[in-house]
Amino acid sequence: MSVATPDRSTLWLPLLRRLTELSSDWTVWKNIDSAFTGGGDVDTVAPGEDWPLIQNEFHTWAKGNGLGPVVPCPHAPFLLHLVALDPRAPNDTFFELDINRRKVFLGSTLFVPADLRPLAGVYEQGFRRLRPGAEGLLKLVQNGTKRGGRIDPDGLRLKNIPQLLSEDWEGVQLTARLFKGAENAALRAARSVIDGGWDRKASMKIEALSLARAIKEPGSVAARLRFRVNKRKCPVLRAVFESKRHVDPGPWLEEVAKTHEVLS
């Protein structure tokens, strides 16, 4: 017997439309469907100077919808997690909006918010998001590929990557420019997935060039190492990455309050 998934789109949409108005560089860049139909998070990008404005809007939205407390967590590199508890949730889940100011892939910068501006648009639901081909290519390297250029079939399927690539080849081509020095490899990898295959050599080239660029970005590598420590220590990051947004609110908030601001 299948279990019906909740429809959270009517709750999320007013916030996403408002953030589209407030920040010209704010964009949803992946996984919106899982946030709308279940307990997934909303993955977005925005420059750091817009973070206070977005945090304030998220807090206002949460209070207006009977959610909270709200917890901002800055303990992941280049990323702000905004969490709002849901007192009505039967399984103690929370709402999560992530804001990234610099996406790092294998130790080197893949994009910053301004890079995604020409790859995004405001579509029928009224908020800014990446075009399908752009989302598909970025997911391909992060969710559909394992180290060593190996395929991750579960990632491809669960993240809907082949369909995203297939429906917007122009978007794939435009996004391949982000893979400096590996643009053709990114296109070959994407085309192979569309055709039902896998180009491991192309995926390995993307990986190799990303790792090579990491040498020029020691700060990114150091931030990643700090993140591994924070991920074990921070109760918010543990809830996000290990508990999948399921917490026991009382004890969890007590622990969170020791290292985070808690907004009622």
C-alpha positions as CSV (number, residue, x, y, z in Angstrom):
1,M,0.0,0.0,0.0
2,S,1.5,3.3,-1.0
3,V,1.7,6.2,1.4
4,A,0.4,9.6,0.3
5,T,3.0,12.3,0.4
6,P,2.0,15.8,1.7
7,D,1.7,18.7,-0.7
8,R,3.8,21.5,0.7
9,S,3.8,23.7,-2.4
10,T,1.0,26.0,-1.2
11,L,3.1,26.7,1.9
12,W,6.4,27.2,0.1
13,L,5.3,29.2,-3.0
14,P,4.6,32.5,-1.3
15,L,8.1,32.6,0.2
16,L,9.8,31.6,-3.0
17,R,7.9,34.2,-5.0
18,R,8.8,36.9,-2.4
19,L,12.5,36.0,-2.4
20,T,12.4,36.2,-6.2
21,E,11.2,39.8,-5.8
22,L,13.7,40.7,-3.1
23,S,17.0,39.4,-4.6
24,S,17.8,39.4,-8.3
25,D,20.6,36.8,-7.7
26,W,18.5,34.5,-5.6
27,T,17.6,31.3,-7.4
28,V,16.3,27.8,-6.7
29,W,18.9,25.6,-8.3
30,K,17.7,22.0,-7.6
31,N,15.4,19.6,-5.8
32,I,12.3,21.7,-5.5
33,D,10.0,18.8,-6.3
34,S,11.0,16.9,-3.2
35,A,10.4,20.0,-1.0
36,F,6.9,20.4,-2.6
37,T,5.8,16.7,-2.3
38,G,7.6,15.6,0.9
39,G,10.1,16.5,3.5
40,G,12.9,17.7,1.2
41,D,14.8,20.9,1.5
42,V,14.9,23.9,-0.9
43,D,18.4,24.4,-2.4
44,T,19.0,28.0,-3.4
45,V,21.9,30.4,-4.2
46,A,22.3,34.0,-3.3
47,P,25.3,36.3,-2.6
48,G,26.3,36.7,1.0
49,E,25.1,40.3,1.2
50,D,21.6,39.1,0.6
51,W,21.6,36.5,3.4
52,P,20.3,38.8,6.2
53,L,17.4,39.9,4.0
54,I,16.5,36.3,3.1
55,Q,16.8,35.1,6.7
56,N,14.5,37.8,7.9
57,E,11.9,36.9,5.2
58,F,12.2,33.2,6.1
59,H,11.6,34.0,9.7
60,T,8.6,36.2,8.9
61,W,7.2,33.5,6.6
62,A,7.6,30.8,9.3
63,K,5.8,32.9,12.0
64,G,3.0,33.7,9.6
65,N,2.4,30.0,9.0
66,G,2.6,28.8,12.6
67,L,6.1,27.4,12.2
68,G,9.1,27.8,14.5
69,P,11.3,28.3,16.2
70,V,13.7,29.2,13.4
71,V,17.3,28.3,13.5
72,P,20.0,29.8,11.2
73,C,23.1,27.6,10.9
74,P,26.3,29.0,9.3
75,H,28.5,26.0,10.1
76,A,28.8,24.6,6.5
77,P,31.2,26.3,4.2
78,F,29.7,29.0,2.0
79,L,26.3,27.9,3.0
80,L,23.5,29.1,5.3
81,H,20.9,26.5,6.5
82,L,17.6,28.0,7.7
83,V,15.5,25.6,9.6
84,A,11.9,26.1,10.8
85,L,10.3,23.5,13.1
86,D,6.8,22.3,12.3
87,P,4.8,21.8,15.6
88,R,2.1,20.0,13.6
89,A,4.3,17.4,12.0
90,P,3.5,14.0,13.3
91,N,7.1,12.7,12.8
92,D,9.0,15.8,14.0
93,T,10.2,17.0,10.7
94,F,11.2,20.6,9.9
95,F,11.3,22.9,6.9
96,E,14.7,23.8,5.5
97,L,15.9,26.5,3.1
98,D,19.6,26.4,2.1
99,I,21.4,29.4,0.6
100,N,24.7,28.9,-1.1
101,R,27.0,31.7,-2.0
102,R,29.7,29.6,-3.6
103,K,29.3,26.0,-4.8
104,V,32.5,23.9,-4.4
105,F,32.9,20.7,-6.3
106,L,35.9,18.4,-5.5
107,G,37.7,21.3,-3.8
108,S,37.3,24.0,-6.5
109,T,34.6,26.6,-7.2
110,L,32.0,25.4,-9.7
111,F,29.8,28.5,-9.6
112,V,28.8,31.6,-7.6
113,P,25.2,33.0,-7.8
114,A,26.0,35.5,-10.6
115,D,27.1,32.5,-12.8
116,L,23.6,31.1,-12.6
117,R,21.7,34.3,-13.5
118,P,21.7,33.6,-17.3
119,L,20.7,30.0,-16.7
120,A,17.6,30.8,-14.7
121,G,14.1,32.2,-15.3
122,V,10.8,32.8,-13.6
123,Y,8.4,30.1,-14.8
124,E,4.8,29.2,-14.4
125,Q,4.9,28.9,-10.6
126,G,6.2,32.4,-10.2
127,F,9.6,32.0,-8.7
128,R,13.1,32.0,-10.1
129,R,14.7,28.6,-10.8
130,L,17.3,27.0,-13.0
131,R,16.2,25.8,-16.5
132,P,15.9,22.0,-16.7
133,G,19.1,21.4,-18.6
134,A,21.2,23.5,-16.2
135,E,19.8,21.7,-13.2
136,G,20.3,18.3,-14.9
137,L,24.0,18.9,-15.7
138,L,24.8,20.1,-12.3
139,K,23.0,17.2,-10.7
140,L,24.8,14.8,-13.1
141,V,28.2,15.6,-11.7
142,Q,27.2,15.9,-8.1
143,N,24.4,13.2,-7.7
144,G,24.8,10.9,-10.7
145,T,28.5,10.4,-10.6
146,K,30.7,8.5,-8.1
147,R,34.4,9.1,-7.6
148,G,36.5,7.7,-10.4
149,G,33.9,8.7,-13.0
150,R,31.7,5.8,-12.1
151,I,27.9,5.9,-12.6
152,D,25.5,6.2,-9.7
153,P,22.3,4.7,-11.2
154,D,20.3,5.5,-8.0
155,G,21.3,9.1,-8.2
156,L,20.4,9.4,-11.8
157,R,17.0,7.9,-11.2
158,L,16.1,9.6,-7.9
159,K,17.2,13.0,-9.1
160,N,15.4,12.7,-12.5
161,I,18.6,13.5,-14.3
162,P,18.1,11.9,-17.7
163,Q,14.7,13.6,-18.2
164,L,16.1,17.0,-17.2
165,L,19.0,16.7,-19.7
166,S,16.7,15.4,-22.4
167,E,14.2,18.2,-22.3
168,D,16.6,21.1,-22.5
169,W,19.8,20.5,-24.5
170,E,20.3,24.2,-25.0
171,G,20.5,24.6,-21.2
172,V,23.0,21.8,-21.0
173,Q,25.2,23.5,-23.5
174,L,25.1,26.9,-21.7
175,T,25.8,25.3,-18.4
176,A,28.8,23.3,-19.7
177,R,30.7,26.6,-19.8
178,L,31.0,26.4,-16.0
179,F,33.3,23.4,-16.3
180,K,36.3,25.4,-17.5
181,G,38.6,23.2,-19.5
182,A,36.1,20.3,-19.4
183,E,33.2,21.8,-21.4
184,N,33.3,19.1,-24.1
185,A,33.6,16.4,-21.5
186,A,30.5,17.7,-19.7
187,L,28.6,17.6,-23.0
188,R,29.8,14.1,-23.8
189,A,28.8,12.9,-20.4
190,A,25.4,14.4,-20.7
191,R,24.7,13.1,-24.2
192,S,25.7,9.6,-23.1
193,V,23.2,9.7,-20.3
194,I,20.4,11.0,-22.7
195,D,21.2,8.1,-25.0
196,G,21.0,5.5,-22.2
197,G,24.7,5.0,-21.7
198,W,27.6,6.2,-19.6
199,D,30.9,8.0,-20.7
200,R,33.3,7.2,-17.8
201,K,36.2,8.9,-19.6
202,A,34.3,12.1,-19.8
203,S,33.3,12.0,-16.2
204,M,36.9,11.2,-15.1
205,K,38.1,14.3,-17.0
206,I,35.6,16.5,-15.2
207,E,36.8,15.1,-11.9
208,A,40.5,15.4,-12.8
209,L,40.2,19.1,-13.8
210,S,38.1,20.0,-10.8
211,L,40.7,18.4,-8.5
212,A,43.6,20.2,-10.4
213,R,41.9,23.6,-9.9
214,A,41.5,22.9,-6.2
215,I,45.3,23.3,-5.8
216,K,44.7,27.0,-6.6
217,E,42.0,27.3,-4.0
218,P,43.5,26.1,-0.7
219,G,40.8,28.0,1.2
220,S,38.1,25.8,-0.3
221,V,40.0,22.6,0.7
222,A,40.5,24.0,4.3
223,A,36.8,24.9,4.5
224,R,35.9,21.4,3.5
225,L,38.1,19.9,6.2
226,R,36.5,22.2,8.8
227,F,33.1,21.1,7.6
228,R,33.8,17.5,8.3
229,V,34.5,18.4,11.9
230,N,31.5,20.7,12.2
231,K,29.2,18.0,10.7
232,R,30.0,15.8,13.7
233,K,29.6,18.5,16.3
234,C,26.8,20.7,15.0
235,P,23.3,19.4,15.9
236,V,21.7,21.2,13.0
237,L,24.1,19.7,10.4
238,R,23.6,16.3,12.0
239,A,19.8,16.7,11.7
240,V,20.2,17.8,8.0
241,F,22.6,15.1,6.9
242,E,22.0,12.2,9.2
243,S,18.5,12.4,10.6
244,K,17.0,13.8,7.4
245,R,15.1,16.6,9.1
246,H,13.7,14.4,11.9
247,V,14.3,15.6,15.4
248,D,12.9,15.4,19.0
249,P,12.2,19.1,19.3
250,G,12.7,19.7,23.0
251,P,16.1,18.1,23.6
252,W,17.3,19.1,20.1
253,L,16.5,22.8,20.6
254,E,18.2,22.7,24.0
255,E,21.4,21.5,22.4
256,V,21.1,23.8,19.4
257,A,20.7,26.9,21.6
258,K,24.2,26.4,23.0
259,T,25.8,27.2,19.6
260,H,23.1,28.8,17.5
261,E,20.7,31.7,17.5
262,V,17.1,30.5,18.1
263,L,14.4,32.8,16.7
264,S,11.0,32.4,18.2
